[in-house]
Amino acid sequence: VSCRIQTLDASLCGGSVSPEALQQFFAHCLTQIFTWNPQLTVSDAVTSQHDWTVAKAGRCLTSLCCKLAAIFSVEQLLHHLQQVLETHEVNWKHVLVFVSTLLVYDQAAQSSLSEALCRLLSSAFGGYDLEKLITAFLLARQGALEGAGVFPSYTDWFKMSFGGRSGFHAGSKKSLVFLLKFLSDLVPFEPPQYLKVHILHPPFVPPKHRSLLMEYVTLAKTRLADLQESVEDMGLYEDVSAAGASLQAYKSQAAQDVEKAVCLFESSSRIPATVMEASIFRRPYFLTRFLPALLKPRVLPLEADAQMNFIEALKQAEKIPAAQYSQYVESCQKRRQQSVTASIQIGFDFPNSLLINQLPALTRSAAHRSAAHRSAAHRPESLAQLSRVSHTLSVVFPGSDDPVGPAAAPSLPQVGSVVLKCLCCDLQVVDLILQSFCQSLLVASRGNPPNRQSLWGSRFVCVLLDNRQVLSSVIHRLKDLFHQQAASLRPAHILGLAAFIVHLQAAQPGPVPVAEALGLAVLSSSRTSMLFSVRLAVAAVSYGLCRGHSASPQRLQDFVPGCFSVQLLYLVPRLFPEARICPEDGCALLWSFTDGISWTETVLHLWRHAAFQQLQQLQPYQLCFSEWLHEELRVQRHSDFLSDAERQEYQQWACWELYLPRPEEQGGCGGDPRALCSRLLTAIMEPPPREMNLENLDFSPGSSGTGTCLPDLLSRLQELVYEAEVGDLWGRQVGLGDFLLQVVSERCSTSSGSVSSRLGLQRNIEAWNRVLLVLPPVMFFKIKAEAGRSIVDCSQLLQHITQPQRKACPPAGVLPCAVTVHLLKGLLFAAGRCGRPAAEVDRVWSLMSASCPLLLVSAVRWWQQLSPVLVSLWTRLQDAEPFPEQLQLLSACRLWACSLRAGPVLVQIPPGPVLVQAASLHGAFRGGTEHQQNFREVLNRLRETENQQVLASLLFLFVMDFLSELLDPQQEESSGRSIWFCSELLAVVVNSADWLLLFRSNEPDLEPDPVTLTVSDDCSRLMPWAVCSLLQQQSTAFHQRALRCPGFLHSATLWYLAALRLFLDGE
């Protein structure tokens, strides 16, 4: 069979067989497989079907099916299968294995098979065709055997087809009898899992015909009893149709059913229909398995959880016997008493209950302190209360006793690791801690500003810092509040949490303290998150400035988290246009407790305050232009606070009025538009970074580049370019185009040959090409005077194409079509500014032939798309002047090559560069194998000596295609095509030394041929491997001819050594 599979490989047929003949032959082979030795009956198929899956079938059979199905669509295959089933006796094993193979290896097969099954069932019940009904059931079961990822389970299919009033059988009594008789006839041969499906999920039957269904159910249950299978012990949510599925332990399955039912009840607030049906139709399982698992005694939480609510709903629906429910309540009460008793026996009270009493006592103590204006540090009862809280927390949060205070301040990665690894402790306790702190802050602030509130907050935070698990749980909860519940937090909550973070900052200085990590977890990518971020940042900065009002500027870093100050510098001018005006000196009052001021007034008050302005003089509290660009790229345009027009106005203000004139030491551009342009371009080309959050789980909202403010920043770059071009701000000596190319070249320059560096280079070039296409192409061509006339200077552009662009090119060795046409349009625009436009285009084109062959080959490749655009543009620019001669020669070469493909009529090769002639032939014949005979005749007519360079360059281009196929073997549509072209070319040029020198042009002592400058350095390094692989597949006669060619043995030895070096280097 393996020999037959190799024979049926489509790539070996070449172009000698038409697609229609190949399809007829493969269809015939499929028919032979389906009908070979048809000894298995339908009953055999029903009984043994579970052994005919892809995993259990022979590999040769599935491989043969894959080969034969490769050239057909799924619809064609199913149609052919149905025809065979209707007209022949079939081998059911082969048929069903083929269906499984089709489903597993083709994702589109699921929907097509589902539609085919619907058609079969409609036809079966329409004409009461038993064979079609049998076929539908066998195919549906076969698909279900391959798993839910491939096809719906048999349970779902059966319920969908027959479970409702719209089922195929529901049209008449005759259809119902037809279905039930068919199912009854299958009972002696049915595997038990299908009988259980029919019993647990019976077909829809009108009440007046219920007796017909009960006859089948009785027959099926009798068969199950003979097989020693029980329906009553099956779980509510178990997939009983899975092949080979064994019943799990009753208690384990019941616990899974309880968990699933509770989850469904929690999401819908309704008792699941499956549970209600089981309480009626499967009462033994419901009473003896499900309810005991649900009513398992436990210590009930203080607030009713989803399971308690579910039990209460079942009790109200009278689904739980009263005695069983009373016993459950009594057992739970005993569990709680035992837990409390055990806590007392080991020396301390129930921790949660104690904290519920201890933490509010701290709030009351804060109220007393506020009323008496006394320091908490001198109240012994306050210190004792904090000590009791600390002891209780050590019971609630047992674990490591390692300190996390100033002596052992963890960095951000350490904190993130702790948060990821620690389990979520008692959420109620964490909420009590934060709630107590917020309430204490509000009470204390009514009487005194933060700088006169003593050290109660610092001592409170130090209690938490003494236990790493407490701190981790609190940080985890804060992160969850910031990300998931920010919109629901009230102003009092925001103020309290901000003050809490400030105290963390003061109590835990370090390179990246916890407060900074929490600040970085606050996002600013949407309207909602921006509003929350600015309110939290205003509260934190105001509280921190007030706490450290008497400290030196350097000590302020201990009180004010830098991340919140930076967030204000980004968000306040963005959300409040009045803040973009230079702030005036604000009043000295920084903190007041009043309900009569809006939060927007609070924001502007802080923005104009002298203390906040002085804070911006410190390096950690400055927002540089690059950071501003990073923040702007994280914003989601569809949920932005600003409209498109408002965002444009804001970004223009930030670029031109804020950061362009700002000194570089303060994060600006120092008045240099080059710096502004460079940083804009760098930000646009940067990959979207991962979000800096504690769990490091979320990616940046603009991870794909779509939906972000990237188009807006591209518009700002365009505005800068047009302003520079129109105003001639940079002069003609160093143009903006050359400057941008220099920035890109510096960014793409890398000395490392690692895979990550090469991938980074490709990503940078792809990003730059997207930018390039939105810029005017003429900016990359300078006009300079030489010998009394104007000429086009594009040396920087040609160098850019030859270096970064070429290194990032795929093995095909061409620039993208859009980039090619964009650059050539720029050439025509620039030439139009010279005295003789057509002659200038010809001069630059001749220069490109030698120094930039990549652009030349790309123009030839895409000439069919380029030609109409360039001709139209030239006509508009130079109406009376003919098209440039070099471009006419390129068009002539393309027409000449296409004419040879149509028929090898003796046509003289048109004049032009060798590379253009070779690329034209390559482009004409590489598209398919139907013109191979013409190609062979063309080669015979180009054997003359003067054409050897064209043939050698053409061989190089086809070897590049061959290398591409070696690197990507999945290209089945081109598999083996390039080998044939290369072999034909080798047979012609084997006696010439030109091709030997061509494939050795990367040696340092040889001048590279222009065609070799069209491929990347990686492809040049892999070229010896490609040549060795190609030579290995040539005939013995060719090898004998090649050995007689001078220099071949030496070159082959060098190629082999280079390929061996690649192997030893692991490439």
Secondary structure, 3 states (H helix, E strand, C coil): CHHHHHHCCHHHCCCCCCHHHHHHHHHHHHHHHHHCCCCCCHHHHHHHHHHCCCCCCCHHHHHHHHHHHCCCCHHHHHHHHHHHHHHCCCCHHHHHHHHHHHHHHCCCHHHHHHHHHHHHHHHHHHHCCHHHHHHHHHHHHHHHHCCCCCCCCHHHHHHHHHCCCCCCCCCCHHHHHHHHHHHHHHHHHCCHHHHHHHHHCCCCCCHHHHHHHHHHHHHHHHHHHHCCCCCCCCCCCCCCCCCCCCCCCHHHHHHHHHHHHHHHHHHHCCCCHHHHHHHHHCHHHHHHHHHHHHCCCCCCCCCCCHHHHHHHHHHHCCCCCHHHHHHHHHHHHHHHHHHHHHHHHCCCCCHHHHHHHHHHHHHHHHHHHHHHCCCHHHCHHHHHHHHHHHHHHHHHCCCCCCCCCHHHCCCHHHHHHHHHHCCCCCHHHHHHHHHHHHHHHHHHHCCCCHHHCCCHHHHHHHHHHCCHHHHHHHHHHHHHHHHHCHHHCCHHHHHHHHHHHHHHHHHCCCCCCHHHHHHHCCCCCCHHHHHHHHHHHHHHHHHHHHHCCCCCCCHHHHCCCHHHHHHHHHHHHHHCHHHHCCCCCCCCCCCCCCCCCCHHHHHHHHHHCHHHHHHCCCHHHCCCHHHHHHHHHCCCHHHCCCCHHHHHHHHHHHHHHHHCCCCHHHCCCCCCHHHHHHHHHHHHHCCCCCCCCCCCCCCCCCCCCCCCCHHHHHHHHHHHHHHHHHHCCCCCCCCHHHHHHHHHHHHHCCCCCCHHHHHHHHHHHHHHHHHHCCCCHHHHCEEEEECCEEEEECHHHHHHHHHHHHHCCCCCCCCCHHHHHHHHHHHHHHHCCCCCHHHHHHHHHHHHHHHCHHHHHHHHHCHHHHHHHHHHHHHHHCCCCCCCHHHHHHHHHHHHHHHHHHCCCCCCCCCCCHHHHHHHHHHHHCCCCCCHHHHHHHHHHCCCHHHHHHHHHHHHHHHHHHHHHHHCCCCHHHCCHHHHHHHHHHHHHCCCCHHHHHCCCCCCCCCCCHHHHHCCHHHHHHHHHHHHHHHHCCCHHHHHHHHCCCCHHHHHHHHHHHHHHHHHCCC
